[in-house]
Amino acid sequence: MPATMTTVDSILKEIYEPSIREQLNDDVVALRRIERSSEGVTSEVGGKYVVFPVHVSRNSGIGARLEGENLPSAGQQGYARAQVPLRYQYGRLQLNGQTIELADSNFQAFASALSEEVNGVKQDVAKDLNRQIYGDGSGAIGTASNVVVSGTLASFVITSVTGLQIGMTIGTGTISSGVITSVCTGATITNINVATKTITTTGGTGTLAAGHVVYRGTTATENNAQLVSGSANQKEWTGLGKIVAASGAVYNIDPATQPLWASRVDSNAGTNRALSEGLILLNVDYVRVAGSKTTVMFMNLGVRRAYFNLLVQQRAYSNTKTFEGGFTGLGFTSDNGEIPMVVDVEAPANTIYGLNEKEIKLYREGDWSFMNRDGSQWSRVLNKDAYEATLYQYSELGTHRRNAHFKIADVTEG
């Protein structure tokens, strides 16, 4: 029986869709230990949201009295309403008509071509989500430094190349209060020099100055109304860069009015300092005083090296540990238990994030799926002998206790 588009649909959904879910879960390092939940997802005007109460104050109706004195005035627990809008994540792949035709005459060649595209898109989506975990929702990936480029964007130095890949379309712009105003669009990265942190691009025009940020942009073939923003301006996950902060509203709750709704942030005014066990313990203790417990710390390779060097100097040995979930690495010992020090190459430089995993979730309406609302996973590409498929997921990071997490910034890497 000859293959049909229905057959191709089934292959995509029944064979490749489950493997994409598994692959994404394995590749997103920081979320392998974080609970996924669809609890509380609701549709409201303007989109889909997760709504949950946050405990912000205790009952004040307690106290000691003498015989015959009035009892304490009755009080109650204080709550604030957190509203988390889901973010909409997509990945698209395309096969030309000639490749689809191979499903009839050379199924193995068709399967190989399909595997190449599906495996590629799932890796690409995984890497981008891993980057978003550490972002602040603005979409900013890196910041240009010590350059002023006017006209055709060619090459420039950036603070960090983490999260950038060759072939990626980017935009650049100014940023204020988490909002990016584009000054250059449609540039494609053609080369990345990791040692000098220099990226080379083609196709982009505009003015680039030191302090401008880079974001995942759009190509000229996309809708013009969306061209300047791409993935910028609160379309990406509200990552740890915004959740683990001492100020600024998150999920419609502001620590200016709810002081407990703030994380512990230990910085050194932008000047890197040596890492010490005392510095880590101080921040673990702050979380403990707030009534929580640090269960994991995330850092990049450079900060991990700094911690390793610290252990070697002080103890003359460093033992690796195997932690729950298959992690192998160094541990930090406190009087409240051992805390895994997990390495993630996408983690920001000079930074340690300490989290209570029970207090942070990935909310999602459903798992990663191929879009098939019109009855097929494949749709015809306009004016081309080609077909495309789209992966999608509606999800967002959320936390119930912002003061259960800490951030140590300005750490000298090893």
C-alpha positions in Angstrom: 0.0 0.0 0.0 1.6 3.3 -1.0 2.4 5.9 1.6 0.2 8.9 1.9 0.3 12.2 3.9 -1.8 10.4 6.5 0.9 7.8 6.9 3.5 10.6 7.2 1.3 12.3 9.8 1.3 9.1 11.9 5.0 8.7 11.7 5.6 12.3 12.9 3.1 12.1 15.8 3.4 8.4 17.0 7.2 7.9 16.5 8.8 11.3 16.9 6.6 13.3 19.2 7.2 11.1 22.3 11.0 11.2 21.6 10.9 15.0 21.5 9.3 15.2 24.9 11.9 12.9 26.3 14.8 14.7 24.7 13.7 18.1 25.8 13.3 16.9 29.4 16.8 15.5 29.4 18.5 18.4 27.7 17.0 21.2 29.8 19.5 20.7 32.7 18.0 23.3 35.2 14.5 21.9 34.8 15.2 18.2 35.2 14.7 18.5 38.9 11.8 21.0 38.8 8.2 19.8 39.0 6.0 20.2 35.9 2.4 21.0 36.6 -0.8 21.9 34.7 -2.6 22.6 38.0 -4.5 25.9 38.0 -4.1 26.7 34.3 -7.1 28.7 33.3 -8.2 30.8 30.3 -9.0 34.4 30.9 -9.5 37.4 28.6 -6.2 38.0 26.8 -4.8 34.5 27.0 -4.1 31.6 29.3 -3.0 32.1 32.9 -2.0 30.2 36.1 -3.5 31.8 39.2 -2.5 30.9 42.7 -2.5 32.5 46.2 0.9 33.5 47.7 1.3 33.6 51.5 2.7 37.0 52.4 2.0 37.6 56.1 1.2 35.7 59.3 -1.7 36.0 61.8 -0.9 38.8 64.2 -3.6 37.8 66.7 -1.3 36.1 69.1 0.5 37.2 72.3 1.0 36.8 76.0 -1.3 38.5 78.6 -1.7 38.9 82.3 -4.7 37.5 84.2 -7.8 39.6 83.4 -6.3 41.5 80.5 -8.0 41.6 77.1 -7.2 38.9 74.7 -5.1 39.6 71.5 -7.1 41.1 68.6 -8.1 38.4 66.1 -6.0 38.3 63.0 -5.7 36.3 59.9 -3.2 35.0 57.3 -2.3 37.4 54.5 -2.4 36.3 50.9 -1.7 38.0 47.5 -3.0 36.8 44.2 -0.3 35.7 41.7 -1.2 35.6 38.1 1.2 33.9 35.7 0.5 34.3 32.0 1.6 31.3 29.9 4.3 31.9 27.2 3.9 30.4 23.8 6.8 28.4 22.5 7.2 27.1 19.0 9.6 25.1 16.7 9.0 24.6 13.0 10.5 22.2 10.5 10.1 21.9 6.7 10.5 19.1 4.1 10.3 19.7 0.4 7.9 17.8 -1.8 10.6 15.6 -3.3 11.5 14.3 0.2 7.9 13.6 1.0 7.6 11.7 -2.3 10.4 9.4 -1.1 8.0 7.9 1.4 6.6 6.0 -1.6 9.8 4.9 -3.4 12.6 5.0 -0.8 11.1 5.0 2.7 14.6 4.6 4.4 15.8 7.8 2.7 12.6 9.6 3.7 12.9 8.4 7.3 16.6 9.6 7.5 15.6 13.0 6.2 12.7 13.3 8.6 14.9 12.1 11.6 17.5 14.7 10.7 15.0 17.6 10.8 13.1 16.3 13.9 16.2 15.7 15.9 17.6 19.0 14.9 14.5 21.0 15.9 14.2 19.3 19.3 17.8 20.0 20.1 17.4 23.6 19.0 14.3 24.1 21.1 15.9 22.5 24.1 18.9 24.8 23.9 16.7 27.9 23.6 14.5 26.9 26.6 17.6 26.2 28.6 18.8 29.7 27.9 15.4 31.2 28.8 15.5 29.6 32.3 18.2 32.0 33.3 16.7 35.1 31.5 14.3 37.7 32.7 11.7 37.4 30.1 13.0 40.4 28.1 14.6 38.2 25.5 18.0 39.8 26.0 20.8 37.3 25.4 23.9 39.4 25.6 25.1 43.0 25.7 27.4 44.7 23.2 30.6 46.1 24.8 33.0 48.8 23.7 31.8 49.0 20.1 30.0 51.6 18.0 28.8 50.3 14.6 26.8 52.4 12.2 25.4 51.1 8.9 25.7 47.4 8.0 26.2 45.3 11.1 29.3 43.2 10.5 31.1 42.1 13.7 31.1 43.2 17.3 32.1 42.2 20.8 29.5 40.9 23.3 29.6 40.3 27.0 28.7 36.6 26.6 28.2 34.3 23.6 26.2 31.8 25.6 22.9 31.2 23.9 24.0 32.3 20.5 24.5 29.9 17.5 25.8 30.2 14.0 22.8 30.7 11.6 20.7 32.3 14.3 18.8 35.5 13.3 19.2 38.3 15.8 18.2 41.8 16.5 19.8 44.5 18.6 18.4 47.4 20.6 18.3 49.5 23.7 16.7 48.1 26.8 14.9 49.9 29.7 12.8 48.3 32.4 12.9 45.0 30.6 11.6 46.5 27.3 13.8 46.3 24.2 13.6 49.0 21.5 15.0 47.6 18.3 17.7 49.5 16.4 18.9 46.7 14.1 16.9 43.7 12.8 17.3 40.7 10.5 21.0 40.0 11.1 22.2 36.4 10.7 25.2 35.1 12.8 27.9 33.7 10.5 30.7 33.1 13.0 31.3 33.1 16.7 34.8 33.6 18.2 34.4 32.2 21.8 37.8 33.4 22.9 37.3 37.0 22.0 33.5 37.0 22.4 33.1 38.4 18.9 30.2 37.6 16.7 30.1 38.1 12.9 26.9 38.8 11.1 25.4 39.5 7.8 22.3 41.2 6.6 21.6 43.5 9.5 21.6 47.3 9.2 21.4 49.9 12.0 23.4 51.6 14.7 24.9 49.5 17.4 26.5 51.0 20.5 28.0 49.7 23.7 25.2 48.6 26.1 22.8 47.6 23.4 21.4 44.1 23.9 21.1 41.1 21.4 17.9 39.1 21.2 16.5 36.4 19.0 15.1 38.3 16.0 13.0 37.6 12.9 13.7 37.3 9.3 12.4 39.6 6.6 9.9 37.0 5.4 8.0 37.2 8.7 5.1 39.5 9.4 6.4 43.1 9.3 4.4 44.1 12.4 6.5 41.5 14.4 9.8 42.1 12.7 11.3 44.4 15.2 10.5 42.4 18.3 11.1 38.7 17.5 11.2 36.9 20.9 11.8 40.1 22.9 9.6 41.9 25.4 8.1 39.3 27.7 7.4 36.6 25.2 9.9 34.2 26.7 9.7 32.5 30.1 10.0 34.6 33.2 13.4 33.1 34.1 15.5 33.1 37.2 17.0 36.5 36.2 13.7 38.0 37.2 12.3 35.5 39.7 15.4 35.5 41.9 15.7 39.2 42.5 15.4 41.5 45.5 13.1 44.1 43.8 10.7 44.4 40.9 7.2 43.0 40.6 6.8 39.4 39.5 3.4 37.8 38.7 1.6 41.1 39.7 3.1 41.1 43.2 5.6 43.8 44.1 8.0 43.5 47.1 7.6 47.3 47.6 4.2 46.5 49.1 4.8 42.9 50.0 8.3 42.8 51.5 8.5 39.0 51.9 8.1 38.7 48.1 11.8 39.2 47.4 14.8 36.9 46.9 18.1 37.2 48.6 20.7 38.8 46.2 24.3 39.0 47.3 26.3 41.1 44.9 29.5 43.2 45.0 28.6 46.3 43.0 29.7 44.7 39.7 33.3 43.9 41.0 34.1 40.2 41.0 35.3 38.7 44.3 36.8 35.4 45.4 34.3 32.6 46.2 34.4 31.2 49.7 32.4 28.6 51.6 31.5 31.3 54.1 29.9 33.4 51.3 27.8 30.4 50.1 26.8 29.4 53.7 25.7 33.0 54.4 23.2 32.9 51.6 22.0 29.4 52.5 21.4 30.7 56.0 19.4 33.7 54.8 17.0 31.3 53.0 16.9 29.1 56.2 16.0 32.2 58.3 13.2 33.0 55.9 11.7 29.5 56.6 12.9 27.6 53.6 15.7 25.3 52.5 18.1 25.4 49.6 17.9 22.1 47.7 20.1 22.8 44.7 22.6 25.3 43.3 23.2 26.0 39.6 26.4 27.6 38.1 28.4 27.6 34.9 31.7 25.8 34.4 33.8 28.7 35.4 32.1 29.1 38.8 32.3 25.3 39.3 36.1 25.5 38.7 36.3 28.2 41.3 34.5 26.1 43.9 36.6 23.0 42.9 39.8 25.1 43.4 38.6 26.2 46.8 38.0 22.7 48.0 41.4 21.6 46.7 43.2 24.4 48.5 41.4 23.8 51.8 41.0 20.1 52.0 43.6 18.7 49.5 40.9 16.6 47.9 37.5 16.9 46.2 35.0 14.1 46.1 32.3 14.0 43.4 28.8 12.9 44.4 26.0 11.2 42.6 22.7 13.1 43.3 19.1 12.3 42.7 18.1 12.4 39.1 21.5 11.2 37.8 23.5 14.3 38.5 27.2 13.8 39.3 29.2 16.7 40.7 30.4 18.5 43.8 28.3 19.0 46.8 28.2 21.8 49.4 27.9 20.6 53.0 25.9 22.6 55.5 24.5 21.7 58.9 21.1 21.3 57.2 22.3 18.7 54.7 24.3 18.4 51.6 23.3 20.6 48.6 24.1 19.5 45.0 26.2 22.0 43.0 24.8 21.4 39.5 26.7 22.6 36.4 24.8 24.1 33.5 26.7 25.5 30.6 23.8 27.9 29.9 24.0 29.4 33.4 25.2 33.1 33.5 28.8 33.9 34.2 30.0 34.8 37.7 26.7 33.7 39.3 25.3 31.0 41.6 21.6 30.4 41.8 20.4 28.7 45.0 16.8 27.3 44.7 14.2 25.4 46.7 12.9 23.1 44.0 9.6 22.6 45.9 8.8 26.3 45.5 9.4 26.6 41.7 7.4 24.9 38.9 7.1 24.8 35.2 3.4 25.4 34.5 2.2 24.1 31.2 -1.1 23.5 29.6 0.2 20.3 27.9 3.3 18.6 26.7 5.2 19.4 23.5 2.9 18.4 20.6 2.7 18.9 16.8 0.1 21.4 15.8 -2.8 19.6 14.0 -5.9 21.7 14.6 -6.7 21.5 10.9 -6.5 17.7 11.0 -2.9 17.2 9.8 0.6 17.7 11.3 1.8 18.9 7.9 0.7 22.0 6.1 1.5 23.2 2.6 4.1 26.0 2.3 2.5 28.8 0.3 3.9 29.0 -3.3 6.4 26.2 -2.7 6.6 22.4 -3.2 7.2 21.9 0.5 5.4 21.0 3.7 6.0 22.2 7.2 5.2 21.0 10.8 5.1 23.1 14.0 5.8 22.0 17.5 4.2 24.1 20.3 3.8 24.3 24.0 2.1 26.9 26.3 4.1 27.1 29.5 5.7 29.4 32.1 8.0 29.2 35.1 6.4 30.1 38.4 7.3 30.3 42.1 5.1 30.3 45.2 7.9 31.7 47.5 10.3 34.2 46.1 12.3 34.3 49.3 13.1 30.6 49.1 15.8 31.4 46.5 19.0 33.3 46.4 21.6 34.6 43.9 25.3 35.2 44.5 26.6 37.5 41.8 30.1 38.9 41.0 32.0 35.6 41.6 35.5 35.3 40.2 35.6 32.3 37.9 38.3 29.6 38.0 
